[in-house]
Amino acid sequence: MKDVAQSAGVSAMTVSRVVNGDPGVLPETAAKVQRAIRKLGYQRDDLARQLRRKGQLTQTVALLVDNVADPFMASLASAVEDVARRHDSVVLIGSSRDDLRREREVISAFTARRVDGLILIPVKGSHRFLRNAMATGTRVVCADRSASGLDVDNVVIDNRGAAEEAIAHLIARGHRHIAYLGDCLDIWTIEERYAGYRAALGAAGIREDQAIVRHGLRLPQDAARAVAAVLAAPEPPTAVLASNGIVGLGARASLPARIALVSFDDFLLAPQLDPPVTVIAQDPVAMGSTAAHLLFSRIHGDNSPPRTVVLPTRLIPRGSGEIPAPS
């Protein structure tokens, strides 16, 4: 900063005011300082700055998702970043890969950098370890799933109710033998969706057949193998519910066209497949922006009781879920 001041012919205090956006600096003086900054390649050291301003906001927030490469998570992250930018904050992003140990390591790295807040898509397990960080001022909001041991804001959908709607949609078209293909059952959202599947079958007086139920499907090729397995069952299904877009994509690519399919989560290829995939769509942008607005509200002093926001889902009929059961 002293080098910039010498190059621009001003004081170090004037350089500091320009760097921090003080509107009281004369435009021609600010221009001289900016030219010197570009010439010397000066960049403000925000870590050092925060050490000097103890107790002030760092203007950084963190986002921990399951897998940042997942299209749903990527859209959610983009929405969080848009809101953070309007609050002059940057977003640090990490992936837990649904591993509790990795989640703790990444969160520890975030809190060591004194982030103002954390949006968390939690792994199953206790999150009491976050209480110390929360006690020292780090605000936490959970998105997509609730966290065990934390009394914080949550932004979720009615996973169970949406699954019940999907199964009712298939039953209305004559299906009585409906397979379930799901991600790992220890994920809260997947557990809720499977519970909705079972509840809808029970409400219709249909016995669940474990021979056409598969869990732990993480990749499209896992779903393809699961399709082959359920089709080989003594009573193969006439319809399928997929627990998310990754499973839905793998299932549709392997299912015969005569078998109906409803998938959770809209995905890019869903309208282009043959037949196009009927989906239970949720809005990752709405989820990300809602969670971010709640977080910044907390950061800026909202101390009201924690609340849960339940966002709506939408069943989009495209063809695959409207295939009738064989007569």
SULLINNOR-V427603 format. One record per residue. RES is the residue in one small letter. PSI is psi as a letter, one per 40 degrees, with the letter a starting at -180 (none if undefined). NEAR is the number of other ideal C-beta (glycine too) atoms within 10 Angstrom. Layout:
BEGIN
RES/PSI/NEAR  RES/PSI/NEAR
END
This chain:
BEGIN
m/d/14  k/d/9  d/d/13  v/d/23  a/d/17  q/d/14  s/d/17  a/e/22  g/f/11  v/a/19  s/i/12  a/d/13  m/d/11  t/d/20  v/d/24  s/d/16  r/d/18  v/d/21  v/d/17  n/e/10  g/f/9  d/h/12  p/e/6  g/e/6  v/h/17  l/i/9  p/d/7  e/d/7  t/d/15  a/d/19  a/d/13  k/d/18  v/d/23  q/d/14  r/d/13  a/d/20  i/d/19  r/d/9  k/d/12  l/e/13  g/f/6  y/i/16  q/h/8  r/h/13  d/g/10  d/d/12  l/d/10  a/d/9  r/d/14  q/d/17  l/d/10  r/d/7  r/f/10  k/h/7  g/e/6  q/i/11  l/i/18  t/e/17  q/f/15  t/i/18  v/i/29  a/i/25  l/h/29  l/h/22  v/i/24  d/d/22  n/h/15  v/e/16  a/e/9  d/h/18  p/d/14  f/d/23  m/d/21  a/d/16  s/d/16  l/d/28  a/d/19  s/d/14  a/d/20  v/d/28  e/d/17  d/d/14  v/d/21  a/d/22  r/d/11  r/e/10  h/e/17  d/f/9  s/i/21  v/i/15  v/h/19  l/h/15  i/h/18  g/i/17  s/h/19  s/d/22  r/f/14  d/f/18  d/h/14  l/d/15  r/d/10  r/d/15  e/d/23  r/d/16  e/d/13  v/d/19  i/d/24  s/d/12  a/d/13  f/d/23  t/d/17  a/d/9  r/e/13  r/f/18  v/i/25  d/d/22  g/i/27  l/h/23  i/h/30  l/h/27  i/g/25  p/i/29  v/i/23  k/h/17  g/i/16  s/i/12  h/f/23  r/d/11  f/e/15  l/e/21  r/d/13  n/d/10  a/d/19  m/d/17  a/d/8  t/e/9  g/e/12  t/h/21  r/i/22  v/h/24  v/h/28  c/h/24  a/i/29  d/d/27  r/i/22  s/i/17  a/h/22  s/h/13  g/e/12  l/h/21  d/g/11  v/i/22  d/i/24  n/i/22  v/h/27  v/i/20  i/i/21  d/g/16  n/d/25  r/d/19  g/d/15  a/d/20  a/d/28  e/d/20  e/d/17  a/d/27  i/d/24  a/d/13  h/d/21  l/d/27  i/d/18  a/e/11  r/e/14  g/e/14  h/h/24  r/e/16  h/g/16  i/h/26  a/i/28  y/h/26  l/h/28  g/i/25  d/a/25  c/h/14  l/e/14  d/e/13  i/h/21  w/d/20  t/d/22  i/d/24  e/d/20  e/d/21  r/d/27  y/d/21  a/d/14  g/d/21  y/d/23  r/d/18  a/d/15  a/d/23  l/d/19  g/d/11  a/d/12  a/e/15  g/f/7  i/h/16  r/h/8  e/h/13  d/h/18  q/e/8  a/e/15  i/f/23  v/h/19  r/h/21  h/i/16  g/f/12  l/h/25  r/d/15  l/i/12  p/d/17  q/d/12  d/d/17  a/d/29  a/d/18  r/d/13  a/d/26  v/d/27  a/d/9  a/d/13  v/d/23  l/d/16  a/e/10  a/i/15  p/d/7  e/g/11  p/i/15  p/i/26  t/e/20  a/i/27  v/i/29  l/h/30  a/h/32  s/e/31  n/i/24  g/d/23  i/d/24  v/d/30  g/d/31  l/d/23  g/d/23  a/d/28  r/d/27  a/e/14  s/e/17  l/i/24  p/i/8  a/d/12  r/e/10  i/h/23  a/i/26  l/h/27  v/h/27  s/i/30  f/i/29  d/h/23  d/i/21  f/i/20  l/d/9  l/e/13  a/d/21  p/e/13  q/e/8  l/i/17  d/h/9  p/i/16  p/i/17  v/h/26  t/h/24  v/i/27  i/h/26  a/h/19  q/i/22  d/g/19  p/d/23  v/d/13  a/d/17  m/d/24  g/d/28  s/d/18  t/d/20  a/d/27  a/d/28  h/d/17  l/d/25  l/d/30  f/d/20  s/d/15  r/d/20  i/d/19  h/e/11  g/e/6  d/h/12  n/f/5  s/i/8  p/i/6  p/i/14  r/i/10  t/h/11  v/h/17  v/h/12  l/i/16  p/i/11  t/i/21  r/h/12  l/h/15  i/h/16  p/h/12  r/e/16  g/d/16  s/d/26  g/e/26  e/e/15  i/h/20  p/i/14  a/i/17  p/i/9  s/none/4
END
